[in-house]
Amino acid sequence: MECRLIQSKAEWYLQGNLNPEEIAGFQHHLENCRTCAQFYSLYVIHEKHITVEKATGSSPFLSSRVMAAIEQQDCHGYHLERSLLFKAKPILVAASLLVAVFLGVMAGSLAGSPIQAAEAELFYLDDASLELVQYLNEE
């Protein structure tokens, strides 16, 4: 059997859900393949640990203490503080947007007037005064 197939059937083998031929092939492969034997031993350890964890129950006293602490926080105005922060959040977001827009406008105004830049570009584009048509006709 392949190692991949053995590793996929480890759960079935552990639960006893394989037929006798597959059990024999599984055991034979585990005897001959060290990697699969290590995998199976780790798998068994993990399954035992999970079984122990599933069997562990929670203390009813713990859950009652946790619920009492939650109710006590509710009575002391925890929701009031949270609701004030919740109401202040949109105001803070709006204020930060206003500051960002103001800083953007200020940065744009420091760069210079766009009208002055356009006039300078038009001056460089208007080269008709530099060349006379008469000189172009002479050859």
C-alpha positions in Angstrom: 0.0 0.0 0.0 1.1 3.6 -0.6 2.0 5.8 2.3 -0.6 8.4 1.3 -3.3 5.7 1.4 -2.2 4.4 4.7 -2.2 7.9 6.3 -5.7 8.5 4.9 -7.0 5.2 6.4 -5.4 5.7 9.8 -8.7 6.9 11.4 -10.7 4.0 10.0 -8.1 1.6 11.2 -8.1 3.1 14.7 -12.0 2.9 14.8 -12.0 -0.7 13.4 -13.8 0.2 10.2 -11.5 -1.6 7.8 -12.2 -5.1 6.4 -9.7 -7.9 7.4 -7.7 -7.6 4.1 -7.2 -3.9 4.6 -6.2 -4.4 8.3 -3.6 -7.0 7.3 -2.2 -4.7 4.6 -2.2 -1.7 7.0 -0.4 -3.6 9.7 2.1 -5.0 7.2 2.8 -1.5 5.8 3.3 -0.1 9.4 5.8 -2.9 10.1 7.9 -2.0 7.0 7.5 1.7 6.7 9.1 3.8 9.5 7.5 7.1 8.4 4.0 5.7 8.5 4.6 4.0 11.8 5.7 7.3 13.3 2.7 9.0 11.7 0.3 6.4 13.1 1.8 6.7 16.6 1.5 10.5 16.6 -2.1 10.1 15.3 -3.0 7.8 18.1 -1.5 10.2 20.7 -3.5 13.1 19.2 -6.7 11.1 19.1 -6.2 10.2 22.8 -5.6 13.8 23.7 -8.7 14.9 21.8 -10.8 12.2 23.5 -9.6 13.4 26.9 -10.4 17.0 26.0 -13.9 16.2 24.8 -14.6 14.3 28.0 -13.6 17.2 30.1 -16.7 19.1 31.2 -16.9 22.8 32.2 -17.7 23.8 35.7 -21.2 25.3 36.1 -19.8 27.6 38.7 -17.4 29.1 36.2 -20.1 29.9 33.8 -22.3 31.5 36.5 -19.3 33.6 37.6 -18.7 34.8 34.1 -22.3 35.7 33.5 -22.4 37.6 36.8 -19.3 39.6 35.8 -20.9 40.5 32.5 -24.1 41.6 34.2 -22.1 43.6 36.7 -20.3 45.5 33.8 -23.7 46.2 32.3 -24.9 47.7 35.5 -21.9 50.0 35.9 -22.5 51.8 32.6 -20.2 49.9 30.3 -22.6 50.3 27.5 -22.9 54.1 28.2 -19.1 54.5 27.7 -19.2 52.4 24.6 -22.2 54.3 23.1 -20.4 57.6 23.7 -17.3 56.4 21.8 -19.6 55.0 19.1 -21.3 58.4 18.8 -18.0 60.3 18.7 -16.5 58.1 16.0 -18.3 59.8 13.1 -17.4 63.2 14.4 -13.7 62.2 14.5 -13.9 60.8 11.0 -15.5 64.0 9.7 -12.9 66.1 11.4 -10.0 64.1 10.0 -11.5 64.4 6.5 -11.8 68.2 6.9 -8.2 68.4 8.0 -7.1 66.3 5.0 -9.0 68.5 2.6 -7.6 71.7 4.2 -4.0 70.3 4.0 -4.5 69.3 0.4 -5.8 72.8 -0.6 -2.9 74.4 1.3 -0.3 72.2 -0.5 -1.9 73.0 -3.8 -1.8 76.7 -3.2 1.9 76.6 -2.3 2.7 75.1 -5.7 1.8 78.3 -7.5 -1.0 79.6 -9.6 -2.0 77.4 -12.5 -2.9 80.5 -14.6 0.7 81.7 -14.4 2.0 78.3 -15.5 -0.5 78.3 -18.5 0.7 81.7 -19.6 4.3 80.6 -19.6 3.5 77.6 -21.6 1.6 79.6 -24.2 4.5 82.0 -24.5 6.8 79.1 -25.4 4.2 77.7 -27.8 3.8 81.0 -29.7 6.8 81.0 -31.9 5.3 82.7 -34.9 7.1 85.9 -33.9 10.4 84.1 -34.1 10.1 83.0 -37.7 9.0 85.1 -40.6 7.2 83.5 -43.4 9.4 85.3 -45.9 12.4 83.4 -44.9 10.7 80.1 -45.3 9.8 80.9 -49.0 13.3 81.7 -50.0 15.4 78.9 -51.1 
